[in-house]
């Protein structure tokens, strides 16, 4: 069942959907709504066999006219340190990573570009530092840093996520940026 409503100033008519079974208003969260609008994006990179004590860098450049609402997810096979930097300066962007619109039929562009292995001249300001704990033993598995900590990434600003392997051996992992625009 659909319910029509107008904003207080009468400027907009919209429709809300009630669930037939429960007669409750059906809602979805903002991130999910942005997928339906064609304004949600994802960029991800995989690094195989990152040497012990080596670093893997993921750069996202917000070149759009609005802030990006971003969540970073890091999965790694062993112990790792994850840093997020703001205002990173690079002399070379690195290898470009495709930024996908999560609504596959949409042609809307994100306004952001992503890269792995940029050439860093200045890390910028560290705005977050976490440890991903690995495990030990015959059935050990890795860890992840997939908190729902949303960042509003400033316009014309570079951000870098760095994963440093401290597992004692080569390990593999992924860095993902999941973001949407207004």
Helices and strands as residue ranges (DSSP letters): E 2-6, E 13-17, H 30-37, E 40-50, E 55-62, E 68-76, E 80-86, E 89-92, E 95-97, E 100-101, E 112-116, E 119-122, E 125-132, E 143-145, E 151-153, E 157-165, E 171-180
